[in-house]
Amino acid sequence: MKEFNTLIENTFASRNNNNQISAQDLISLVETLLDEEGMAQKGTKHEKAIAAYMNSYFNSLEMPITAIAQGGSSNAKDVIVVDDENGSILDSYEVKTSSGTRVDFGQFRISYDGNSWQQATGKNNPVVKKIFGEIKSTLDSQVINNSKVGGSFPAGPSLNHEQALEFWEAYQGRERIKSTSGDIIQVEVSKNLIQDYYSHKGDKYMICGKDVFSLDEGISSVPSLTSKLVKAYVVFRIKYHSTDDDTGIRKNSYTVALRGMFNKSSSTDIENIIEKIYPPIEK
């Protein structure tokens, strides 16, 4: 991938002339090149583009560190920065393609016991437990009480196609014509919960699009994610997952997704933040 490598090598090397390229342009160009190489997954492309941008900065200043995109669909950290000499991990980043209101910041599933909603997954995660604790009373009062048939819902958390339709008919009082997927209710939660969720996973920073946030209130040089949120909220929804090729069964679930609404600010732009996290080495 010669064009890709040349682009990365020259990005920050061109800072002192008129050919300087912005972070946004570089990230977009890398994603386009990865498209041409046949990489389809949007999140993976963005992680690789972020790592490429960081490495172009490190290389331009001859820093002995390297950013590695390793997340993809695995449970590994999305991007890590390692020491070239001993291989130790210096920092880890959670990477999202944007900070839009449709981006999910963590998910878990719930179930219905015939009387109220119960947490079904993430029971050993203290942050997920806190999120559910903040929304349970609203789910019970609004979803059950607003039901057209008194809360006669399938148990879940997993639902086949017929069970998903059964929920919608019970909730709306009419047959669901369109997709079984859909938002049921939004509930506002404490703003710190998104930051807490990812710091509990062990991440130090989060990148949303080209904005960088600290997940540690003790890092004064980088704005914390919580400080840049207008609000945090969850969306309780029926989520479609897949269809079994052999049986034709459509898999759905009762899913709770954590989301946020951000303030727009140039202070979190990766071009401004990267030099604060990794200042040039004095020679």
PyMOL commands that set and color helices and strands:
alter all, ss='L'
color gray80, all
select helices_A, chain A and resi 2-10+13-16+23-36+42-60+126-145+161-172+192-200+226-228+266-268+270-277
alter helices_A, ss='H'
color red, helices_A
select strands_A, chain A and resi 65-69+79-83+89-96+107-112+117-119+158-159+182-189+205-208+211-214+229-243+250-262
alter strands_A, ss='S'
color yellow, strands_A
deselect
rebuild
show_as cartoon
